[in-house]
Amino acid sequence: MQILDGKQLSISIKEEIKVSVAKLKAEGKNIPHLAAILIGHNPASESYVRSKVRSCDYVGFESTLIRKDYSITEEELLEIVKELNENDDVDGFIVQLPLPKHIDEVKVTLAIDPKKDVDG
């Protein structure tokens, strides 16, 4: 039985992606762009999203963090999701869960275009 070193594998994959992104840049092509929507100030969610932004920076992706307060309405959040779905400059995005109790997580996650759903 072979033991898999997950940390080393992760580093190796990131290095391969970094090389691919550098090649895209050198060829004048668009580089991938990830957006993340973060609602409120949940420490675990903030840590997770921060790690995604750091990984994007490391490999050369563009990243956008959209922070909103817990008071955001479901309609406002759905409008942001719609805008990201329609934004050709954004290749994929996440809506970081959990969401505030007054927002229907299923409704929001189903509103994400499957072609842009990074978590899906």
Secondary structure, DSSP 8 states (H G I E B T S, - for coil): -----HHHHHHHHHHHHHHHHHHHHHTT----EEEEEEES--HHHHHHHHHHHHHHHHHT-EEEEEEE-TT--HHHHHHHHHHHHH-TT--EEEE-S---TTS-HHHHHHHS-TTTBS--
